[in-house]
Amino acid sequence: MIKWILLIGVLAFALTGVAGAETLYSYCSGAEMGSSFSGSSVSMTTVATDRFVGSSVLKPVTTGYTVDLSGIGTASAFMRSRFMSGASPAYNSLSGSYFEQTTASGTILKFSKSFSYISGVQS
């Protein structure tokens, strides 16, 4: 019986942490990036970096996208992102979104656009 009480106590301490220690509350974030071209005589390069878990809790999710093109027609590049954070006793929950789009039409000598997204806990 004492072993079970000790085990429950250790698990409760491990799950709740030390009183007064900062707790990382849940969050959700995501980003979508892309480009399009309609026309003729296009030379186009795109590079997309994979979303991955970063080197620390300070930057856990990163992704990027780059497009370079020239041609005759219409080119467009966009980034859409959304974030949501959980609430804590000291902070209210937060949410936000971001959208950016760049477009060029006609004889395009050079269209270049880069996007980068880094999500994490800022101290």
C-alpha positions as CSV (number, residue, x, y, z in Angstrom):
1,M,0.0,0.0,0.0
2,I,2.8,2.4,0.9
3,K,4.5,1.6,-2.5
4,W,1.4,2.7,-4.3
5,I,1.1,5.9,-2.4
6,L,4.7,6.7,-3.1
7,L,4.2,5.9,-6.8
8,I,1.1,8.1,-7.0
9,G,3.0,10.9,-5.2
10,V,6.0,10.7,-7.6
11,L,3.7,10.6,-10.7
12,A,1.7,13.6,-9.4
13,F,4.9,15.6,-8.8
14,A,6.3,14.6,-12.2
15,L,3.1,15.6,-14.0
16,T,2.5,18.9,-12.2
17,G,6.2,20.0,-11.7
18,V,7.7,22.2,-9.0
19,A,5.4,24.9,-7.6
20,G,6.3,28.2,-9.1
21,A,8.1,26.7,-12.1
22,E,7.1,28.0,-15.6
23,T,4.8,25.7,-17.5
24,L,4.8,25.5,-21.3
25,Y,1.1,25.5,-22.3
26,S,-0.1,23.9,-25.5
27,Y,-0.1,25.8,-28.8
28,C,-1.0,25.2,-32.4
29,S,0.5,26.9,-35.4
30,G,0.8,26.3,-39.1
31,A,1.9,28.0,-42.3
32,E,1.0,27.5,-46.0
33,M,3.2,28.9,-48.8
34,G,3.0,28.6,-52.5
35,S,3.2,30.2,-56.0
36,S,1.6,30.1,-59.4
37,F,2.3,31.2,-62.9
38,S,0.0,31.4,-66.0
39,G,1.5,32.5,-69.3
40,S,4.2,31.5,-71.7
41,S,8.0,31.4,-72.0
42,V,8.5,30.8,-68.2
43,S,11.7,29.9,-66.4
44,M,10.8,29.1,-62.8
45,T,12.6,27.7,-59.7
46,T,11.0,26.9,-56.4
47,V,12.6,25.7,-53.1
48,A,10.5,24.6,-50.1
49,T,12.1,23.6,-46.8
50,D,10.5,20.9,-44.8
51,R,8.7,21.7,-41.6
52,F,10.7,20.1,-38.7
53,V,11.2,20.2,-35.0
54,G,14.0,22.7,-34.3
55,S,17.0,22.5,-32.0
56,S,15.2,23.7,-28.9
57,V,11.8,24.6,-27.5
58,L,12.5,28.2,-28.4
59,K,12.0,27.5,-32.2
60,P,10.1,24.2,-32.5
61,V,8.6,24.6,-36.0
62,T,10.2,26.2,-39.0
63,T,9.5,26.2,-42.7
64,G,10.4,28.3,-45.7
65,Y,9.6,28.9,-49.4
66,T,11.3,30.7,-52.3
67,V,10.3,31.3,-55.9
68,D,12.3,32.8,-58.7
69,L,10.9,33.2,-62.2
70,S,10.8,35.2,-65.4
71,G,8.3,34.9,-68.3
72,I,5.3,36.5,-70.0
73,G,2.1,36.3,-68.0
74,T,1.0,36.5,-64.4
75,A,3.0,35.3,-61.4
76,S,1.8,35.1,-57.8
77,A,3.3,34.0,-54.4
78,F,1.6,33.8,-51.1
79,M,2.0,32.9,-47.4
80,R,-0.9,32.1,-45.0
81,S,-0.3,31.3,-41.3
82,R,-2.3,30.9,-38.1
83,F,-1.3,30.5,-34.5
84,M,-3.2,29.7,-31.3
85,S,-1.9,29.4,-27.8
86,G,-3.3,27.8,-24.7
87,A,-4.1,29.9,-21.6
88,S,-2.2,29.9,-18.4
89,P,-2.9,31.4,-15.0
90,A,-0.7,34.4,-15.9
91,Y,-1.7,34.9,-19.6
92,N,-4.9,34.7,-21.6
93,S,-5.0,32.5,-24.7
94,L,-3.9,34.2,-28.0
95,S,-4.7,33.6,-31.6
96,G,-3.8,35.4,-34.8
97,S,-3.4,35.0,-38.5
98,Y,-1.2,36.4,-41.3
99,F,-1.7,36.6,-45.1
100,E,0.6,38.1,-47.7
101,Q,0.3,37.8,-51.5
102,T,2.5,39.4,-54.2
103,T,1.5,39.4,-57.9
104,A,3.2,40.7,-61.1
105,S,1.8,40.7,-64.6
106,G,3.1,41.4,-68.1
107,T,6.7,40.8,-69.3
108,I,8.3,39.7,-66.0
109,L,12.1,40.0,-66.1
110,K,12.6,38.8,-62.6
111,F,10.0,37.8,-59.9
112,S,11.6,36.7,-56.7
113,K,9.8,36.1,-53.3
114,S,11.0,34.3,-50.1
115,F,8.9,33.4,-47.1
116,S,10.1,32.1,-43.7
117,Y,8.0,30.9,-40.7
118,I,9.4,30.3,-37.3
119,S,7.1,29.3,-34.4
120,G,8.1,29.0,-30.8
121,V,8.1,30.2,-27.2
122,Q,9.7,33.7,-26.8
123,S,11.2,34.4,-23.4
